[in-house]
Amino acid sequence: MALVNENYLKLPGNYLFAEIARRVSQFKNNNPDADIIRLGIGDVTRPLPAAVIEAMKKGVEEMSREETFRGYGPEQGYSFLIEKIIENDFRPRGVELAGDEVFVSDGAKSDTANFQEILGSGNVVAVTDPVYPVYVDSNVMAGRTGSTDGGRFEGIVYLPCTEENGMKPSLPDKRVDMLYLCFPNNPTGMTLSKEELKKWVDYARENRTVILYDAAYEAYIREDGVPHSIYEVEGAKEVAVEFRSFSKTAGFTGTRCAYTVVPRDVKVYDSTGKAHSLNPLWLRRQTTKFNGVSYPVQAAAAGVFTEEGKRQVRELVDYYMENAGIIREGLTAAGYRLYGGVNAPYIWMKTPGSMGSWEFFDKLMKEAHVIGTPGAGFGASGEGYFRLTAFGSRENTLRAVERIKSRM
Ligand code: PLP
């Protein structure tokens, strides 16, 4: 008799987006003429930049000729892309990395979910609340938690982000072994300054904690003083792994390319207290379980770093950030209390009065025909909040804001 991995049974179904889809579909059935605007999704809508398409076409061309055809590639990524990543994303910020510290992958989702595999199953995990659900669910699957009361899992240390702390988590009041941080944050859109981030790095160094730092939205940072990489903070190379993605930077959500930085100096310990570098363990994991990203897609990702590519990516991110500004200005003028949207494509709003997240979702859908994401779906501390994204078209963003102002 094959037994099930019972950890999977602890997970509720993918309740949030399924429930949103159910409510929207019911509303549409009853109101077939309603012109619904979706500002709920965390997916980009603009096409790939021309420089990326050119580079991808060239990569495909090369695959068609015997002299330039490529079969299995290195699982950790081609050096032509890794060198460009280091040269463009890190060196200008004073961060030196070796080529074997960067691992190209098919997504920050897969990497943030898989990375816990090479860490001890008895480790105590901390996450911010609200949180990108993948960090929690992957640790539930791995058996690091007890069951859930619907909002929180037993055994996980939750670090609330609320209006009281300005959506910035406080350090854990107990020792944790693995700490997930995401800045710019999904869903709150908030960032930490270099000084604020240093407190976390210091905590990790004191407690031998590994920080799993998700910087998938790094390209959206606009303000000075906000670190683009955790390695801008002194000592971070001893304690932090950083996840990056081309998804939101260059429109790769359907194309798939990301990378993870695992500095050789990040150490974990065995039961005798002996230190082991995480870097060769991750290499071992990837070479066994991951086939690498296809050559044309890595060629396309390298297109992001050409002069044209950099300009086009900048324009793409600017487009979404102008949307974020439109949402921020419009809703602030309408009296809503907002977070984020300055260095991130997410706007996190307090629901009016004591309205619950889902209650506000229904009201916004019924009265303004606008769809957002209820904050409660990202964790217990997200109750009473609501997420809007800047990833819509300009026209829809303007229309949605007008409707919220006039109908809500
Ligand atoms: N990390 C965060 C915080 C995200 O919000 C997302 C996507 O929404 C991802 C990672 C996934 O990135 P990728 O498309 O590279 O898998």
Residues whose N, C-alpha, C, O or C-beta is under 5 A from the ligand:
A	BS01	PLP	G42 D106 G107 A108 K109 S110 Y132 C182 N186 D214 A216 S245 S247 A258
